Amino acid sequence: MNLLRLNIWRKCIIGGFIAAVVLLFTINWGYHFNVGHVVRLFVGAAALWLVVDRL
């Protein structure tokens, strides 16, 4: 996948997903996070990716 050829919305989706995963594991929210949360974030990002495809 060539990131330079993606449109701005897809770059935002990828950047937001990566930022969310990094922040999920670096900020101590007082709650135990696990891989299931990352899977849910991925499913949400994939669904948003499909919505952007329809635009």
Contacts in CASP RR format, 6 or more apart in sequence:
PFRMAT RR
TARGET T0000
AUTHOR 0000-0000-0000
METHOD contacts of the structure
MODEL  1
MNLLRLNIWRKCIIGGFIAAVVLLFTINWGYHFNVGHVVRLFVGAAALWL
VVDRL
3 11 0 8 1.000
3 14 0 8 1.000
6 14 0 8 1.000
7 52 0 8 1.000
9 52 0 8 1.000
9 55 0 8 1.000
10 49 0 8 1.000
10 52 0 8 1.000
13 45 0 8 1.000
13 48 0 8 1.000
13 49 0 8 1.000
13 52 0 8 1.000
14 45 0 8 1.000
16 45 0 8 1.000
17 41 0 8 1.000
17 42 0 8 1.000
17 45 0 8 1.000
20 41 0 8 1.000
21 38 0 8 1.000
21 41 0 8 1.000
24 33 0 8 1.000
24 37 0 8 1.000
24 38 0 8 1.000
24 41 0 8 1.000
25 33 0 8 1.000
END
